[in-house]
């Protein structure tokens, strides 16, 4: 089917195929691995499902819709976009201010139902276990920067020597959304770990990333290599943490620490919308479990009565 001849029927076939097809990126080749979609009992996080997630399907529909919208605007394609939309929702959100509450509308045809999962931060106890599994000063420095700055994985891996402000205790990263060079503060412990790492391997040349490989030919540490470091630690701990969980942990600590306002956390995390930051102002499930365990283990208070009353009278009145 030529792209300019496609209709909503072909888009419906695409959505139906994505719902049933197996995602090749989700194949589990290692024996004894977690079943796709199962929940890790230690972290409480579900593993990725075998097929395509509903958000992935919706993203694919948005990409196709944008493709046809672009060519319709240029006059090269069909006038009617084959991907159905909700006209009421589009009109309502066209000129909405981010400060206004978001109006809930029904999904357009072919759009999948998604659930709003709260961000998962790593509890302090499990964080200490993960940090102890880092085998070198480079990996420990990276985790300190991730959890104190809230920088995204690719952003932090791309910094060079010229992006480190030792006196100001901050680093400069290329932001994912704006592609601008922005300052991000980090903890003194992160800079101390970084100094120890540079003392071991030496300072890289100008224009080269700070984080380098430790085996084979010298080169910058890639995202896949950093993800593999997390995977090896997960295999030893029986967890399923990801690099993005480190950013969630940083935002949760900042938002619930009582020292920073939500606006300040938004500026540090570089969230475009304050509502994104407000998602971290929630009680953590792990903390609720700890408080419930403390509540369950608290002994029942013993009932006492003032002196001067006969035991028979107390039993007659209170039944005890």
Residue pairs with C-beta under 8 A, 6 or more apart in sequence:
1 10
3 77
4 71
4 76
4 77
4 78
5 78
6 78
6 82
7 82
8 82
8 83
8 84
8 109
8 110
10 82
11 61
11 64
11 82
11 83
11 84
11 110
12 110
14 60
14 64
15 57
15 61
15 110
15 112
18 51
18 52
18 56
18 57
18 60
19 51
19 52
19 57
19 112
20 51
21 51
21 52
22 50
22 51
23 50
23 51
23 52
26 36
26 48
26 49
26 50
26 51
28 34
28 36
34 40
34 47
34 240
35 47
36 47
36 48
36 49
36 50
37 46
37 47
37 48
37 49
37 50
38 46
38 47
39 45
39 46
39 47
40 46
40 47
40 238
40 239
40 240
42 126
42 237
42 238
42 239
43 120
43 122
43 126
43 239
43 240
43 241
44 120
44 285
44 286
45 120
45 240
45 241
45 245
47 240
54 112
54 113
54 114
55 112
55 114
57 112
58 111
58 112
58 114
61 83
61 110
61 111
64 82
64 83
65 81
65 83
65 85
68 77
68 78
68 81
68 82
68 83
69 81
71 77
72 78
72 79
72 81
83 110
84 108
84 109
84 110
85 108
86 105
86 106
86 107
86 108
88 105
89 105
89 106
89 108
92 103
92 105
93 102
93 103
96 102
96 103
98 272
98 273
98 274
98 275
99 274
102 275
107 113
118 279
118 282
119 248
119 251
119 252
119 279
119 280
120 245
120 248
121 245
121 248
121 249
121 251
121 252
121 253
121 280
121 284
122 130
122 241
122 245
122 246
122 248
122 249
123 284
123 286
123 287
126 237
126 239
126 241
127 147
127 249
129 237
130 143
130 233
130 237
130 239
130 241
131 140
131 143
133 232
133 233
133 236
133 237
134 140
134 143
134 229
134 233
136 214
137 193
137 196
137 197
137 200
138 197
138 201
138 211
138 212
138 214
138 221
139 229
140 193
141 190
141 193
141 194
141 196
141 197
142 156
142 211
142 226
143 246
144 186
144 187
144 189
144 190
144 193
145 151
145 156
145 171
145 186
145 190
145 194
146 153
146 156
146 243
146 246
146 247
146 250
147 246
147 249
147 250
147 253
148 186
148 187
148 189
148 190
148 250
149 156
149 171
149 184
149 185
149 186
149 187
149 190
149 250
149 268
150 184
150 247
150 250
150 251
150 254
150 268
150 269
151 171
151 173
151 184
151 247
152 173
152 176
152 244
152 247
153 223
153 226
153 227
153 243
153 244
153 246
153 247
154 176
154 223
155 173
155 174
155 175
155 176
155 184
156 171
156 173
156 211
157 209
157 211
157 220
157 221
157 222
157 223
157 226
158 173
158 174
158 209
159 171
159 172
159 173
159 209
159 210
159 211
160 204
160 206
160 207
160 208
160 209
160 210
161 203
161 204
161 206
161 208
161 210
162 206
162 207
163 171
163 172
163 173
163 181
163 210
164 171
164 172
164 194
164 210
165 171
165 172
165 183
166 191
168 183
169 185
169 186
169 187
169 188
169 191
170 183
170 184
170 185
170 186
171 183
171 184
171 186
172 181
172 182
172 183
172 184
173 181
173 182
173 184
174 180
174 181
174 182
175 181
175 182
175 270
177 270
177 272
182 270
184 268
184 270
185 268
194 210
198 210
201 212
204 210
204 212
208 220
209 220
209 221
211 220
211 221
212 218
212 219
212 220
212 221
213 219
213 220
213 221
213 225
223 243
226 243
227 242
227 243
230 241
230 242
230 243
233 239
233 241
234 240
234 241
247 269
248 280
250 269
251 265
251 269
251 277
251 280
252 280
252 284
254 260
254 264
254 265
254 268
254 269
254 280
255 262
255 265
255 277
255 280
255 281
256 280
256 281
256 284
260 268
262 274
262 277
262 278
262 281
263 274
265 277
265 280
266 274
266 276
266 277
269 277
271 277
303 320
305 314
305 318
314 320
